[in-house]
Amino acid sequence: MGESDSKPASGPFRADQLHDGDRYELSNGHPIYCVPAGPERGSRSLTGAAVIASDPDVEWAGVDVGFSVTPETLRAPDVAVAAPTAARGWREGAPPLAVEYAGVGQDEPDLRVKIGELLAGGSSYVWVVRLIGPRRVEVHRPGQPMQVCGSGDDLTAPGILRNPIPVDALYDRAAADRAVLRNLLQRAGYDGLEAVRAEGRDEGRDEGRVEGRGEDIAESILALLEDRGLAISAAARQRIAACRDPDQLKTWLLAAARITDPARLFD
Protein backbone atom coordinates (compact mmCIF):
# COMPACT_ATOMS: atom_id res chain seq x y z
CA MET A 1 0.00 0.00 0.00
CA GLY A 2 1.47 3.32 -1.01
CA GLU A 3 1.72 6.36 1.22
CA SER A 4 -1.08 8.08 -0.70
CA ASP A 5 -3.44 5.16 0.03
CA SER A 6 -2.84 5.13 3.77
CA LYS A 7 -5.52 6.43 6.10
CA PRO A 8 -4.72 9.98 7.20
CA ALA A 9 -3.89 10.55 10.82
CA SER A 10 -6.74 11.59 13.07
CA GLY A 11 -7.30 15.30 13.40
CA PRO A 12 -7.56 17.19 16.69
CA PHE A 13 -11.30 17.94 16.68
CA ARG A 14 -14.33 16.08 18.03
CA ALA A 15 -18.01 16.36 17.19
CA ASP A 16 -18.88 17.63 20.68
CA GLN A 17 -16.68 20.67 20.05
CA LEU A 18 -18.94 21.89 17.25
CA HIS A 19 -22.18 23.76 17.86
CA ASP A 20 -25.46 24.23 16.06
CA GLY A 21 -24.87 26.69 13.24
CA ASP A 22 -21.16 25.98 12.77
CA ARG A 23 -20.47 25.61 9.05
CA TYR A 24 -18.20 22.62 9.47
CA GLU A 25 -18.39 18.88 9.21
CA LEU A 26 -15.72 16.58 10.63
CA SER A 27 -14.02 13.63 8.98
CA ASN A 28 -11.79 11.65 11.34
CA GLY A 29 -11.20 14.79 13.38
CA HIS A 30 -10.42 17.04 10.41
CA PRO A 31 -12.71 20.05 9.80
CA ILE A 32 -14.42 20.40 6.42
CA TYR A 33 -15.92 23.78 5.60
CA CYS A 34 -19.48 23.59 4.20
CA VAL A 35 -20.13 26.34 1.68
CA PRO A 36 -23.65 27.86 1.57
CA ALA A 37 -25.97 26.29 -0.99
CA GLY A 38 -26.57 28.04 -4.29
CA PRO A 39 -30.10 28.72 -5.56
CA GLU A 40 -30.36 25.51 -7.59
CA ARG A 41 -29.07 23.18 -4.90
CA GLY A 42 -31.05 24.92 -2.17
CA SER A 43 -34.30 24.88 -4.14
CA ARG A 44 -34.05 21.32 -5.37
CA SER A 45 -32.95 19.90 -2.03
CA LEU A 46 -36.03 21.52 -0.47
CA THR A 47 -38.21 19.95 -3.18
CA GLY A 48 -36.74 16.53 -2.54
CA ALA A 49 -37.01 16.92 1.23
CA ALA A 50 -40.76 17.58 0.95
CA VAL A 51 -41.29 14.36 -1.01
CA ILE A 52 -39.22 12.27 1.38
CA ALA A 53 -40.57 13.77 4.62
CA SER A 54 -44.21 13.34 3.54
CA ASP A 55 -43.87 9.57 2.94
CA PRO A 56 -46.44 7.79 5.16
CA ASP A 57 -43.78 5.64 6.84
CA VAL A 58 -41.41 8.52 7.66
CA GLU A 59 -41.72 9.66 11.27
CA TRP A 60 -38.71 11.99 11.24
CA ALA A 61 -36.72 13.70 8.51
CA GLY A 62 -34.31 16.60 8.65
CA VAL A 63 -32.32 18.98 6.47
CA ASP A 64 -28.62 19.58 7.19
CA VAL A 65 -28.85 17.75 10.52
CA GLY A 66 -25.54 16.72 12.03
CA PHE A 67 -24.98 12.99 12.63
CA SER A 68 -22.06 12.05 14.84
CA VAL A 69 -21.04 8.86 13.07
CA THR A 70 -18.08 8.54 15.45
CA PRO A 71 -16.82 10.92 18.13
CA GLU A 72 -14.39 12.34 15.52
CA THR A 73 -16.76 12.30 12.53
CA LEU A 74 -19.77 14.58 12.08
CA ARG A 75 -21.69 14.55 8.80
CA ALA A 76 -24.75 16.57 7.78
CA PRO A 77 -26.55 15.13 4.73
CA ASP A 78 -28.69 17.53 2.72
CA VAL A 79 -31.71 15.35 3.64
CA ALA A 80 -31.82 12.54 6.17
CA VAL A 81 -34.43 10.07 7.41
CA ALA A 82 -34.03 8.52 10.85
CA ALA A 83 -36.03 7.42 13.87
CA PRO A 84 -37.69 10.22 15.87
CA THR A 85 -35.88 11.43 18.95
CA ALA A 86 -36.36 13.93 21.75
CA ALA A 87 -32.64 14.12 22.46
CA ARG A 88 -30.82 17.39 21.96
CA GLY A 89 -27.50 17.80 20.22
CA TRP A 90 -26.13 15.85 17.29
CA ARG A 91 -27.84 12.66 16.21
CA GLU A 92 -25.72 9.62 17.01
CA GLY A 93 -24.81 7.15 14.29
CA ALA A 94 -25.79 7.51 10.64
CA PRO A 95 -29.28 7.96 9.16
CA PRO A 96 -30.84 4.94 7.40
CA LEU A 97 -31.38 7.15 4.33
CA ALA A 98 -29.11 10.07 3.45
CA VAL A 99 -29.48 12.27 0.37
CA GLU A 100 -26.80 14.55 -1.06
CA TYR A 101 -27.32 17.09 -3.85
CA ALA A 102 -24.10 17.48 -5.86
CA GLY A 103 -23.78 20.54 -8.07
CA VAL A 104 -21.26 23.16 -9.10
CA GLY A 105 -18.22 23.24 -6.85
CA GLN A 106 -18.85 19.81 -5.35
CA ASP A 107 -15.76 18.42 -3.59
CA GLU A 108 -15.80 14.97 -5.18
CA PRO A 109 -13.01 13.41 -3.08
CA ASP A 110 -14.74 14.48 0.13
CA LEU A 111 -18.12 13.28 -1.20
CA ARG A 112 -16.65 9.80 -1.72
CA VAL A 113 -15.26 9.85 1.82
CA LYS A 114 -18.60 11.09 3.20
CA ILE A 115 -20.51 8.31 1.45
CA GLY A 116 -18.12 5.73 2.86
CA GLU A 117 -18.38 7.13 6.38
CA LEU A 118 -22.19 7.14 6.28
CA LEU A 119 -22.38 3.58 4.97
CA ALA A 120 -19.81 2.40 7.50
CA GLY A 121 -21.76 4.17 10.24
CA GLY A 122 -25.03 2.37 9.46
CA SER A 123 -26.73 4.08 6.53
CA SER A 124 -28.66 1.63 4.36
CA TYR A 125 -28.94 4.04 1.43
CA VAL A 126 -27.04 7.10 0.31
CA TRP A 127 -28.55 8.84 -2.71
CA VAL A 128 -26.46 11.36 -4.61
CA VAL A 129 -28.63 13.62 -6.76
CA ARG A 130 -26.52 15.00 -9.60
CA LEU A 131 -27.31 18.58 -10.61
CA ILE A 132 -24.80 18.71 -13.48
CA GLY A 133 -25.52 16.80 -16.67
CA PRO A 134 -28.51 14.50 -17.23
CA ARG A 135 -30.87 13.94 -14.33
CA ARG A 136 -29.59 10.95 -12.43
CA VAL A 137 -29.32 9.66 -8.89
CA GLU A 138 -26.46 7.48 -7.73
CA VAL A 139 -27.61 4.85 -5.24
CA HIS A 140 -25.00 3.62 -2.77
CA ARG A 141 -25.59 0.64 -0.47
CA PRO A 142 -23.23 -1.18 1.89
CA GLY A 143 -21.24 -3.87 0.14
CA GLN A 144 -22.96 -3.36 -3.22
CA PRO A 145 -21.87 -1.65 -6.44
CA MET A 146 -23.27 1.78 -7.10
CA GLN A 147 -26.46 1.91 -9.19
CA VAL A 148 -27.58 4.84 -11.31
CA CYS A 149 -31.26 5.73 -11.79
CA GLY A 150 -32.22 8.26 -14.42
CA SER A 151 -35.22 10.36 -15.40
CA GLY A 152 -38.30 8.14 -15.57
CA ASP A 153 -36.93 5.66 -13.01
CA ASP A 154 -38.15 5.15 -9.46
CA LEU A 155 -36.07 5.11 -6.29
CA THR A 156 -37.00 2.71 -3.49
CA ALA A 157 -35.85 2.30 0.10
CA PRO A 158 -37.71 -0.71 1.57
CA GLY A 159 -38.19 -0.51 5.28
CA ILE A 160 -37.62 3.24 5.24
CA LEU A 161 -40.01 4.64 2.62
CA ARG A 162 -43.38 3.14 1.79
CA ASN A 163 -43.63 4.61 -1.68
CA PRO A 164 -41.21 4.71 -4.59
CA ILE A 165 -39.95 8.18 -5.46
CA PRO A 166 -39.66 9.17 -9.11
CA VAL A 167 -36.19 10.50 -9.87
CA ASP A 168 -37.86 13.54 -11.45
CA ALA A 169 -39.59 14.34 -8.13
CA LEU A 170 -36.18 15.13 -6.62
CA TYR A 171 -35.70 17.82 -9.29
CA ASP A 172 -39.06 19.02 -10.58
CA ARG A 173 -41.66 20.87 -8.49
CA ALA A 174 -44.68 19.53 -10.40
CA ALA A 175 -43.51 15.91 -10.08
CA ALA A 176 -42.73 16.52 -6.41
CA ASP A 177 -46.19 17.99 -5.78
CA ARG A 178 -47.83 14.87 -7.22
CA ALA A 179 -45.75 12.63 -4.98
CA VAL A 180 -46.40 14.77 -1.90
CA LEU A 181 -50.16 14.78 -2.58
CA ARG A 182 -50.14 10.97 -2.83
CA ASN A 183 -48.20 10.71 0.42
CA LEU A 184 -50.42 13.12 2.34
CA LEU A 185 -53.59 11.39 1.18
CA GLN A 186 -52.17 8.07 2.36
CA ARG A 187 -51.30 9.63 5.71
CA ALA A 188 -54.98 10.62 5.95
CA GLY A 189 -56.09 7.06 5.19
CA TYR A 190 -56.82 7.32 1.47
CA ASP A 191 -55.24 5.18 -1.24
CA GLY A 192 -55.13 8.15 -3.57
CA LEU A 193 -57.03 11.08 -5.04
CA GLU A 194 -59.56 8.80 -6.73
CA ALA A 195 -60.48 7.36 -3.32
CA VAL A 196 -61.28 10.89 -2.07
CA ARG A 197 -63.40 11.55 -5.14
CA ALA A 198 -65.23 8.25 -4.70
CA GLU A 199 -65.96 9.08 -1.06
CA GLY A 200 -67.33 12.44 -2.13
CA ARG A 201 -69.60 10.79 -4.66
CA ASP A 202 -70.82 8.31 -2.03
CA GLU A 203 -71.50 11.09 0.47
CA GLY A 204 -73.36 13.02 -2.20
CA ARG A 205 -75.53 10.01 -2.94
CA ASP A 206 -76.17 9.49 0.79
CA GLU A 207 -77.14 13.13 1.22
CA GLY A 208 -79.40 12.83 -1.79
CA ARG A 209 -81.10 9.78 -0.34
CA VAL A 210 -81.62 11.54 3.00
CA GLU A 211 -82.98 14.63 1.29
CA GLY A 212 -85.28 12.48 -0.84
CA ARG A 213 -86.67 10.73 2.23
CA GLY A 214 -87.27 14.10 3.88
CA GLU A 215 -89.24 15.38 0.92
CA ASP A 216 -91.37 12.21 0.90
CA ILE A 217 -92.15 12.55 4.62
CA ALA A 218 -93.00 16.25 4.23
CA GLU A 219 -95.43 15.47 1.42
CA SER A 220 -96.98 12.71 3.54
CA ILE A 221 -97.56 15.15 6.42
CA LEU A 222 -99.35 17.65 4.18
CA ALA A 223 -101.38 14.92 2.48
CA LEU A 224 -102.46 13.44 5.81
CA LEU A 225 -103.56 16.84 7.15
CA GLU A 226 -105.56 17.54 4.02
CA ASP A 227 -107.16 14.09 4.13
CA ARG A 228 -108.22 14.77 7.71
CA GLY A 229 -109.64 18.13 6.73
CA LEU A 230 -107.14 20.09 8.81
CA ALA A 231 -106.03 23.31 7.11
CA ILE A 232 -102.65 24.73 8.04
CA SER A 233 -101.12 28.11 7.34
CA ALA A 234 -98.76 28.89 4.49
CA ALA A 235 -95.99 29.48 7.04
CA ALA A 236 -96.55 26.01 8.50
CA ARG A 237 -96.44 24.45 5.01
CA GLN A 238 -93.18 26.26 4.29
CA ARG A 239 -91.66 25.09 7.59
CA ILE A 240 -92.55 21.48 6.85
CA ALA A 241 -91.25 21.64 3.29
CA ALA A 242 -87.96 23.26 4.35
CA CYS A 243 -87.17 20.71 7.07
CA ARG A 244 -84.45 18.16 6.15
CA ASP A 245 -84.32 16.32 9.49
CA PRO A 246 -86.01 12.92 8.98
CA ASP A 247 -86.48 12.37 12.72
CA GLN A 248 -88.23 15.73 13.15
CA LEU A 249 -90.41 15.08 10.14
CA LYS A 250 -91.42 11.67 11.51
CA THR A 251 -92.43 13.36 14.79
CA TRP A 252 -94.62 15.80 12.89
CA LEU A 253 -96.08 12.95 10.82
CA LEU A 254 -97.17 11.12 13.99
CA ALA A 255 -98.61 14.37 15.35
CA ALA A 256 -100.55 14.95 12.10
CA ALA A 257 -102.27 11.60 12.65
CA ARG A 258 -103.39 12.53 16.22
CA ILE A 259 -104.10 16.24 16.47
CA THR A 260 -107.47 17.84 15.94
CA ASP A 261 -106.17 21.40 16.03
CA PRO A 262 -103.64 22.07 13.23
CA ALA A 263 -102.07 24.82 15.37
CA ARG A 264 -100.83 22.08 17.71
CA LEU A 265 -98.77 20.31 14.99
CA PHE A 266 -95.44 21.70 16.14
CA ASP A 267 -96.06 21.43 19.90
C-alpha positions in Angstrom: 0.0 0.0 0.0 1.5 3.3 -1.0 1.7 6.4 1.2 -1.1 8.1 -0.7 -3.4 5.2 0.0 -2.8 5.1 3.8 -5.5 6.4 6.1 -4.7 10.0 7.2 -3.9 10.5 10.8 -6.7 11.6 13.1 -7.3 15.3 13.4 -7.6 17.2 16.7 -11.3 17.9 16.7 -14.3 16.1 18.0 -18.0 16.4 17.2 -18.9 17.6 20.7 -16.7 20.7 20.1 -18.9 21.9 17.3 -22.2 23.8 17.9 -25.5 24.2 16.1 -24.9 26.7 13.2 -21.2 26.0 12.8 -20.5 25.6 9.1 -18.2 22.6 9.5 -18.4 18.9 9.2 -15.7 16.6 10.6 -14.0 13.6 9.0 -11.8 11.7 11.3 -11.2 14.8 13.4 -10.4 17.0 10.4 -12.7 20.1 9.8 -14.4 20.4 6.4 -15.9 23.8 5.6 -19.5 23.6 4.2 -20.1 26.3 1.7 -23.7 27.9 1.6 -26.0 26.3 -1.0 -26.6 28.0 -4.3 -30.1 28.7 -5.6 -30.4 25.5 -7.6 -29.1 23.2 -4.9 -31.1 24.9 -2.2 -34.3 24.9 -4.1 -34.0 21.3 -5.4 -32.9 19.9 -2.0 -36.0 21.5 -0.5 -38.2 20.0 -3.2 -36.7 16.5 -2.5 -37.0 16.9 1.2 -40.8 17.6 0.9 -41.3 14.4 -1.0 -39.2 12.3 1.4 -40.6 13.8 4.6 -44.2 13.3 3.5 -43.9 9.6 2.9 -46.4 7.8 5.2 -43.8 5.6 6.8 -41.4 8.5 7.7 -41.7 9.7 11.3 -38.7 12.0 11.2 -36.7 13.7 8.5 -34.3 16.6 8.7 -32.3 19.0 6.5 -28.6 19.6 7.2 -28.9 17.8 10.5 -25.5 16.7 12.0 -25.0 13.0 12.6 -22.1 12.0 14.8 -21.0 8.9 13.1 -18.1 8.5 15.4 -16.8 10.9 18.1 -14.4 12.3 15.5 -16.8 12.3 12.5 -19.8 14.6 12.1 -21.7 14.6 8.8 -24.7 16.6 7.8 -26.5 15.1 4.7 -28.7 17.5 2.7 -31.7 15.4 3.6 -31.8 12.5 6.2 -34.4 10.1 7.4 -34.0 8.5 10.9 -36.0 7.4 13.9 -37.7 10.2 15.9 -35.9 11.4 19.0 -36.4 13.9 21.7 -32.6 14.1 22.5 -30.8 17.4 22.0 -27.5 17.8 20.2 -26.1 15.8 17.3 -27.8 12.7 16.2 -25.7 9.6 17.0 -24.8 7.1 14.3 -25.8 7.5 10.6 -29.3 8.0 9.2 -30.8 4.9 7.4 -31.4 7.2 4.3 -29.1 10.1 3.4 -29.5 12.3 0.4 -26.8 14.5 -1.1 -27.3 17.1 -3.9 -24.1 17.5 -5.9 -23.8 20.5 -8.1 -21.3 23.2 -9.1 -18.2 23.2 -6.8 -18.8 19.8 -5.4 -15.8 18.4 -3.6 -15.8 15.0 -5.2 -13.0 13.4 -3.1 -14.7 14.5 0.1 -18.1 13.3 -1.2 -16.7 9.8 -1.7 -15.3 9.8 1.8 -18.6 11.1 3.2 -20.5 8.3 1.4 -18.1 5.7 2.9 -18.4 7.1 6.4 -22.2 7.1 6.3 -22.4 3.6 5.0 -19.8 2.4 7.5 -21.8 4.2 10.2 -25.0 2.4 9.5 -26.7 4.1 6.5 -28.7 1.6 4.4 -28.9 4.0 1.4 -27.0 7.1 0.3 -28.6 8.8 -2.7 -26.5 11.4 -4.6 -28.6 13.6 -6.8 -26.5 15.0 -9.6 -27.3 18.6 -10.6 -24.8 18.7 -13.5 -25.5 16.8 -16.7 -28.5 14.5 -17.2 -30.9 13.9 -14.3 -29.6 10.9 -12.4 -29.3 9.7 -8.9 -26.5 7.5 -7.7 -27.6 4.8 -5.2 -25.0 3.6 -2.8 -25.6 0.6 -0.5 -23.2 -1.2 1.9 -21.2 -3.9 0.1 -23.0 -3.4 -3.2 -21.9 -1.7 -6.4 -23.3 1.8 -7.1 -26.5 1.9 -9.2 -27.6 4.8 -11.3 -31.3 5.7 -11.8 -32.2 8.3 -14.4 -35.2 10.4 -15.4 -38.3 8.1 -15.6 -36.9 5.7 -13.0 -38.2 5.2 -9.5 -36.1 5.1 -6.3 -37.0 2.7 -3.5 -35.8 2.3 0.1 -37.7 -0.7 1.6 -38.2 -0.5 5.3 -37.6 3.2 5.2 -40.0 4.6 2.6 -43.4 3.1 1.8 -43.6 4.6 -1.7 -41.2 4.7 -4.6 -39.9 8.2 -5.5 -39.7 9.2 -9.1 -36.2 10.5 -9.9 -37.9 13.5 -11.4 -39.6 14.3 -8.1 -36.2 15.1 -6.6 -35.7 17.8 -9.3 -39.1 19.0 -10.6 -41.7 20.9 -8.5 -44.7 19.5 -10.4 -43.5 15.9 -10.1 -42.7 16.5 -6.4 -46.2 18.0 -5.8 -47.8 14.9 -7.2 -45.7 12.6 -5.0 -46.4 14.8 -1.9 -50.2 14.8 -2.6 -50.1 11.0 -2.8 -48.2 10.7 0.4 -50.4 13.1 2.3 -53.6 11.4 1.2 -52.2 8.1 2.4 -51.3 9.6 5.7 -55.0 10.6 6.0 -56.1 7.1 5.2 -56.8 7.3 1.5 -55.2 5.2 -1.2 -55.1 8.2 -3.6 -57.0 11.1 -5.0 -59.6 8.8 -6.7 -60.5 7.4 -3.3 -61.3 10.9 -2.1 -63.4 11.6 -5.1 -65.2 8.2 -4.7 -66.0 9.1 -1.1 -67.3 12.4 -2.1 -69.6 10.8 -4.7 -70.8 8.3 -2.0 -71.5 11.1 0.5 -73.4 13.0 -2.2 -75.5 10.0 -2.9 -76.2 9.5 0.8 -77.1 13.1 1.2 -79.4 12.8 -1.8 -81.1 9.8 -0.3 -81.6 11.5 3.0 -83.0 14.6 1.3 -85.3 12.5 -0.8 -86.7 10.7 2.2 -87.3 14.1 3.9 -89.2 15.4 0.9 -91.4 12.2 0.9 -92.2 12.5 4.6 -93.0 16.2 4.2 -95.4 15.5 1.4 -97.0 12.7 3.5 -97.6 15.2 6.4 -99.3 17.6 4.2 -101.4 14.9 2.5 -102.5 13.4 5.8 -103.6 16.8 7.2 -105.6 17.5 4.0 -107.2 14.1 4.1 -108.2 14.8 7.7 -109.6 18.1 6.7 -107.1 20.1 8.8 -106.0 23.3 7.1 -102.6 24.7 8.0 -101.1 28.1 7.3 -98.8 28.9 4.5 -96.0 29.5 7.0 -96.5 26.0 8.5 -96.4 24.5 5.0 -93.2 26.3 4.3 -91.7 25.1 7.6 -92.6 21.5 6.9 -91.3 21.6 3.3 -88.0 23.3 4.4 -87.2 20.7 7.1 -84.4 18.2 6.2 -84.3 16.3 9.5 -86.0 12.9 9.0 -86.5 12.4 12.7 -88.2 15.7 13.1 -90.4 15.1 10.1 -91.4 11.7 11.5 -92.4 13.4 14.8 -94.6 15.8 12.9 -96.1 12.9 10.8 -97.2 11.1 14.0 -98.6 14.4 15.4 -100.6 15.0 12.1 -102.3 11.6 12.6 -103.4 12.5 16.2 -104.1 16.2 16.5 -107.5 17.8 15.9 -106.2 21.4 16.0 -103.6 22.1 13.2 -102.1 24.8 15.4 -100.8 22.1 17.7 -98.8 20.3 15.0 -95.4 21.7 16.1 -96.1 21.4 19.9 
